[in-house]
């Protein structure tokens, strides 16, 4: 299970705090060449570590904006990894890159083994997109989706953002209508948050932005749940929906605490006992790490497992906490237990997923 971080964007979205550098069109060849060389050197130095993490055979290029990279850079990186073909090979893209570069670019990615594309649409309302400082509009997002399909991409995930104070029911409804008409295999929806270091955080500090009230965010989340459920999507994780059988293999493994190795500046890794991370700088990035104790590992198991519809073994919870949460509906059995017996596996019901952090805090 391999993650590659691509630290380049053409511009910064208002809410983003992920590590990235501006790649200026026409002047980015040197940046990308230097990054690719350093990345391949890191891959070579950590080859044994990579081999130990391939129990789940997936590769994920995230960012930043991986679709800034030209095909030869992808080819060089994939060749350096030397462990394909992958069961799931995902590349994150922005709509404007696909709309501009066209089907030929997508075809080059498919030749390298890419079989899943995650596209950051975020909204199909042009006013919302401008406020987010996205570089595409709704028409180019639809056009980009069509290009992916025409090029032969059979597994597409689309990202959405909710929880904006100016996002009306009508705006969200129109976006969900548009997404359902496109019929991607997977949808991710994330609540807008004010992250330290983002432009949005600076706006909040000087009074130019006020977060949406929780009641509005909950209402928007419920609308997403309801509409995607009616369209046939399975809500398998708090922020993720898929057509049956199209759940993300790579991301699902994170929630199961499967070991993975991350390459590139700002990337994280996990070997089952120790977490490590690379520093966030474009050249000469360094690694740091920490060993997880037994209680920290238990808390992670509960926190990540309860984000999913699969839930967790009931034995991971203290019996007093388990009985209380079952009685008040904060937890429900995954499988029906014989009368008088506690269930063997429990989960948070969808109706409580929006307040899952509070429930998880009670258990850990």
C-alpha positions as CSV (number, residue, x, y, z in Angstrom):
1,X,0.0,0.0,0.0
2,X,1.8,3.1,-1.3
3,X,1.0,6.8,-1.2
4,X,2.9,9.4,-3.2
5,X,2.4,13.1,-2.4
6,X,2.7,15.5,-5.3
7,X,3.3,19.0,-3.7
8,X,2.3,21.2,-6.6
9,X,-0.8,23.3,-7.4
10,X,-1.5,26.0,-10.0
11,X,-3.1,28.1,-7.2
12,X,-4.2,27.6,-3.6
13,X,-7.9,27.0,-2.6
14,X,-9.2,29.2,0.2
15,X,-9.6,26.3,2.6
16,X,-6.5,24.2,1.9
17,X,-3.7,23.6,4.4
18,X,-2.0,20.6,2.7
19,X,1.6,21.1,1.8
20,X,2.0,22.4,-1.7
21,X,4.0,24.8,-3.8
22,X,2.8,26.9,-6.7
23,X,3.8,25.4,-10.1
24,X,3.8,28.2,-12.6
25,X,2.7,27.1,-16.0
26,X,5.7,27.1,-18.5
27,X,8.2,27.5,-15.7
28,X,7.6,24.4,-13.7
29,X,9.8,21.9,-15.6
30,X,12.7,22.4,-13.3
31,X,10.6,22.1,-10.1
32,X,9.0,18.9,-11.3
33,X,12.3,17.4,-12.5
34,X,14.0,18.1,-9.2
35,X,11.0,16.7,-7.2
36,X,10.8,13.6,-9.3
37,X,14.5,12.9,-8.9
38,X,14.4,13.4,-5.2
39,X,11.3,11.2,-4.9
40,X,12.9,8.4,-6.9
41,X,15.9,8.5,-4.6
42,X,13.7,8.2,-1.6
43,X,11.8,5.3,-3.1
44,X,15.2,3.5,-3.8
45,X,16.4,4.1,-0.3
46,X,13.2,2.7,1.3
47,X,12.7,-0.3,-1.1
48,X,12.7,-2.9,1.7
49,X,10.1,-0.9,3.6
50,X,7.9,-0.8,0.5
51,X,8.1,-4.5,0.0
52,X,6.8,-5.1,3.6
53,X,3.7,-3.0,3.0
54,X,2.3,-4.6,-0.1
55,X,-0.2,-6.9,1.6
56,X,-2.8,-4.5,0.2
57,X,-1.6,-3.8,-3.4
58,X,-2.7,-0.2,-4.0
59,X,-1.0,3.0,-5.2
60,X,-2.4,6.5,-4.6
61,X,-1.1,9.7,-6.0
62,X,-2.5,12.6,-3.9
63,X,-1.6,16.2,-3.4
64,X,-1.5,19.0,-4.0
65,X,-2.6,18.4,-7.6
66,X,-1.0,15.3,-9.2
67,X,-2.6,16.2,-12.5
68,X,0.0,19.0,-12.7
69,X,2.6,16.3,-13.5
70,X,3.3,15.3,-17.1
71,X,3.1,11.6,-18.1
72,X,6.9,11.1,-18.2
73,X,7.1,12.1,-14.5
74,X,4.4,9.6,-13.6
75,X,6.2,6.9,-15.7
76,X,9.5,7.6,-13.9
77,X,8.0,7.4,-10.5
78,X,5.9,4.2,-11.2
79,X,9.0,2.6,-12.7
80,X,11.0,3.5,-9.6
81,X,8.4,1.8,-7.4
82,X,8.7,-1.4,-9.5
83,X,5.9,-3.2,-7.7
84,X,2.9,-3.0,-10.1
85,X,0.5,-3.8,-11.5
86,X,-1.7,-2.6,-8.7
87,X,-5.2,-3.8,-7.8
88,X,-6.2,-0.2,-7.4
89,X,-4.1,2.7,-8.8
90,X,-5.7,6.1,-8.0
91,X,-4.6,9.5,-9.2
92,X,-6.2,12.7,-7.9
93,X,-7.0,15.3,-10.6
94,X,-8.5,18.7,-10.9
95,X,-11.2,19.3,-13.5
96,X,-9.3,22.2,-15.3
97,X,-6.3,20.0,-16.0
98,X,-8.4,17.2,-17.5
99,X,-10.5,19.7,-19.5
100,X,-7.3,21.4,-20.8
101,X,-5.1,18.3,-21.4
102,X,-7.9,16.2,-22.8
103,X,-8.3,12.5,-23.5
104,X,-4.7,12.0,-24.7
105,X,-3.4,12.8,-21.2
106,X,-5.9,10.5,-19.5
107,X,-5.0,7.7,-22.0
108,X,-1.3,8.1,-21.0
109,X,-2.3,7.6,-17.3
110,X,-4.3,4.5,-18.2
111,X,-1.3,3.0,-20.0
112,X,0.7,3.3,-16.8
113,X,-1.9,1.3,-14.9
114,X,-4.1,3.9,-13.4
115,X,-7.6,2.4,-13.0
116,X,-9.3,4.9,-10.6
117,X,-9.5,8.7,-10.8
118,X,-10.5,11.0,-7.9
119,X,-11.6,14.4,-9.1
120,X,-12.0,17.5,-6.9
121,X,-15.3,18.9,-8.1
122,X,-16.3,20.3,-4.7
123,X,-19.5,22.0,-6.1
124,X,-21.4,22.5,-9.3
125,X,-22.4,26.1,-8.3
126,X,-20.2,28.6,-10.0
127,X,-20.5,31.2,-7.3
128,X,-19.4,28.7,-4.6
129,X,-16.5,27.6,-6.8
130,X,-15.3,31.2,-7.2
131,X,-15.5,31.8,-3.5
132,X,-13.4,28.6,-2.9
133,X,-10.9,29.9,-5.5
134,X,-11.3,26.8,-7.6
135,X,-9.9,27.2,-11.1
136,X,-12.7,25.4,-12.8
137,X,-16.4,26.1,-13.2
138,X,-19.3,23.7,-13.3
139,X,-19.3,23.4,-17.1
140,X,-15.6,22.4,-17.1
141,X,-16.2,19.9,-14.3
142,X,-18.9,18.2,-16.4
143,X,-16.7,18.3,-19.5
144,X,-13.8,16.8,-17.5
145,X,-15.9,14.0,-16.3
146,X,-17.0,13.3,-19.9
147,X,-13.3,13.2,-21.0
148,X,-12.5,10.7,-18.3
149,X,-15.4,8.4,-19.4
150,X,-14.6,8.7,-23.1
151,X,-10.9,7.9,-22.4
152,X,-12.0,4.7,-20.7
153,X,-11.9,5.4,-17.0
154,X,-14.4,3.1,-15.4
155,X,-13.9,4.0,-11.8
156,X,-14.3,7.7,-10.9
157,X,-14.7,9.3,-7.5
158,X,-15.9,12.9,-7.1
159,X,-15.2,15.1,-4.1
160,X,-17.8,17.6,-2.7
161,X,-17.6,20.1,0.1
162,X,-20.5,21.1,2.4
163,X,-20.8,23.2,5.5
164,X,-20.5,26.6,3.9
165,X,-22.7,29.3,5.5
166,X,-23.7,30.6,2.0
167,X,-24.5,27.2,0.6
168,X,-28.3,27.2,0.3
169,X,-30.5,24.1,0.1
170,X,-31.2,24.9,-3.6
171,X,-27.5,25.1,-4.4
172,X,-26.7,21.9,-2.7
173,X,-29.7,20.2,-4.2
174,X,-28.6,21.3,-7.7
175,X,-25.1,20.0,-7.1
176,X,-26.4,16.6,-5.9
177,X,-28.7,16.4,-8.9
178,X,-25.8,17.0,-11.2
179,X,-23.6,14.5,-9.4
180,X,-26.2,11.8,-9.6
181,X,-26.8,12.4,-13.3
182,X,-23.0,11.9,-13.9
183,X,-23.2,8.7,-11.9
184,X,-19.7,8.3,-10.7
185,X,-18.8,5.1,-8.9
186,X,-17.8,6.9,-5.8
187,X,-18.5,10.2,-3.9
188,X,-16.7,11.8,-1.0
189,X,-18.2,14.7,0.9
190,X,-16.2,16.7,3.4
191,X,-17.4,19.4,5.8
192,X,-15.6,22.7,5.4
193,X,-13.2,23.3,8.3
194,X,-11.0,26.2,9.2
195,X,-7.5,24.8,9.1
196,X,-4.5,26.6,10.6
197,X,-2.3,28.1,7.9
198,X,-5.1,28.4,5.3
199,X,-6.3,31.6,3.8
200,X,-9.7,30.8,5.4
201,X,-8.2,30.8,8.8
202,X,-6.8,34.3,8.3
203,X,-10.2,35.5,7.1
204,X,-11.8,34.0,10.2
205,X,-9.3,35.8,12.5
206,X,-10.0,39.2,11.0
207,X,-13.8,38.7,10.8
208,X,-14.2,38.2,7.1
209,X,-15.5,34.6,7.6
210,X,-17.8,33.0,10.1
211,X,-18.3,29.2,10.2
212,X,-21.7,27.8,9.4
213,X,-23.7,26.8,12.5
214,X,-23.7,23.1,13.4
215,X,-27.4,22.8,12.7
216,X,-26.9,23.9,9.1
217,X,-24.0,21.6,8.6
218,X,-26.0,18.7,10.0
219,X,-28.9,19.6,7.7
220,X,-26.6,19.6,4.6
221,X,-25.0,16.3,5.6
222,X,-28.4,14.7,6.0
223,X,-29.4,15.9,2.5
224,X,-26.3,14.4,1.0
225,X,-27.0,11.1,2.9
226,X,-30.6,11.0,1.8
227,X,-30.0,11.9,-1.9
228,X,-27.1,9.5,-2.4
229,X,-29.0,6.7,-0.6
230,X,-31.9,7.2,-3.0
231,X,-29.5,7.1,-5.9
232,X,-28.2,3.7,-4.9
233,X,-25.0,4.6,-3.2
234,X,-23.8,2.7,-0.1
235,X,-22.7,4.9,2.7
236,X,-19.7,2.8,3.9
237,X,-17.7,5.5,5.8
238,X,-18.6,8.8,7.4
239,X,-17.5,10.9,4.4
240,X,-17.7,8.2,1.6
241,X,-20.3,6.6,-0.6
242,X,-19.9,4.1,-3.4
243,X,-22.0,2.1,-5.8
244,X,-22.0,-1.5,-4.5
245,X,-18.6,-3.1,-4.9
246,X,-16.9,0.2,-5.7
247,X,-15.6,1.1,-2.2
248,X,-12.1,2.6,-2.2
249,X,-9.6,-0.2,-1.4
250,X,-6.7,2.2,-0.5
251,X,-8.7,4.5,1.8
252,X,-10.5,1.6,3.4
253,X,-7.2,0.1,4.4
254,X,-6.3,3.3,6.3
255,X,-9.4,2.9,8.4
256,X,-8.4,-0.7,9.1
257,X,-4.9,0.4,10.2
258,X,-3.2,-1.6,7.4
259,X,0.6,-0.6,7.1
260,X,1.4,1.7,4.3
261,X,4.4,3.7,3.1
262,X,4.2,7.3,2.0
263,X,6.7,9.1,-0.3
264,X,7.3,12.7,-1.0
265,X,7.3,15.9,1.2
266,X,4.7,15.9,3.9
267,X,3.8,12.2,3.3
268,X,3.0,9.9,6.3
269,X,3.8,6.2,6.7
270,X,2.7,3.5,9.2
271,X,4.3,0.1,9.7
272,X,1.8,-1.3,12.2
273,X,3.5,0.0,15.3
274,X,5.2,3.2,14.3
275,X,4.0,6.3,12.5
276,X,6.5,8.4,10.6
277,X,6.2,11.5,8.4
278,X,8.3,13.5,6.0
279,X,9.0,17.2,6.5
280,X,7.1,19.6,4.3
281,X,9.7,21.1,2.0
282,X,10.3,20.6,-1.6
283,X,14.0,19.6,-1.4
284,X,15.9,17.6,1.2
285,X,12.8,16.5,3.1
286,X,13.5,14.5,6.3
287,X,11.7,11.8,8.2
288,X,10.5,11.8,11.8
289,X,8.4,9.3,13.7
290,X,6.8,8.0,16.9
291,X,6.1,4.6,18.3
292,X,2.5,4.0,19.3
293,X,1.7,2.6,22.8
294,X,-0.9,-0.1,23.4
295,X,-3.5,2.4,24.5
296,X,-2.9,4.7,21.6
297,X,-3.3,1.8,19.2
298,X,-6.6,0.8,20.9
299,X,-7.9,4.4,20.6
300,X,-7.0,4.5,16.9
301,X,-8.7,1.1,16.3
302,X,-11.9,2.4,17.8
303,X,-11.7,5.9,16.3
304,X,-11.0,4.6,12.7
305,X,-13.3,1.6,12.9
306,X,-16.3,3.5,14.1
307,X,-16.0,5.8,11.0
308,X,-17.1,2.9,8.9
309,X,-20.3,0.8,8.4
310,X,-18.3,-2.3,9.3
311,X,-17.9,-1.0,12.8
312,X,-15.6,-2.6,15.4
313,X,-15.6,-5.8,17.6
314,X,-17.7,-5.1,20.7
315,X,-14.9,-6.4,22.9
316,X,-12.8,-3.3,22.1
317,X,-15.2,-1.3,24.3
318,X,-15.4,-1.4,28.0
319,X,-18.6,-3.3,28.9
320,X,-20.1,-0.4,30.8
321,X,-19.6,2.0,27.9
322,X,-20.9,-0.5,25.4
323,X,-24.1,-1.1,27.3
324,X,-24.8,2.6,27.8
325,X,-24.2,3.4,24.1
326,X,-26.4,0.5,23.0
327,X,-29.2,1.6,25.3
328,X,-29.2,5.2,24.1
329,X,-28.8,4.3,20.4
330,X,-25.3,5.7,20.0
331,X,-24.2,2.2,18.9
332,X,-26.2,-0.5,17.2
333,X,-25.3,-4.1,16.5
334,X,-23.8,-4.9,13.1
335,X,-25.3,-8.4,13.3
336,X,-28.3,-9.3,15.4
337,X,-27.3,-11.0,18.7
338,X,-29.3,-13.7,20.4
339,X,-31.6,-12.4,23.1
340,X,-29.8,-11.7,26.3
341,X,-26.4,-11.5,24.7
342,X,-24.3,-8.6,23.7
343,X,-23.5,-8.3,20.0
344,X,-20.1,-9.3,18.7
345,X,-19.7,-6.3,16.5
346,X,-21.1,-2.7,16.8
347,X,-21.2,0.5,14.7
348,X,-22.5,4.0,14.9
349,X,-25.8,4.3,13.0
350,X,-25.9,6.6,10.0
351,X,-28.3,8.9,11.8
352,X,-25.5,9.6,14.4
353,X,-22.5,9.8,12.1
354,X,-22.6,13.6,12.1
355,X,-21.9,13.6,15.9
356,X,-19.6,10.5,15.8
357,X,-16.7,12.5,17.4
358,X,-18.7,12.9,20.6
359,X,-19.6,9.2,20.6
360,X,-16.0,8.1,20.0
361,X,-14.8,10.4,22.7
362,X,-17.1,8.6,25.2
363,X,-15.5,5.2,24.3
364,X,-11.8,6.2,24.3
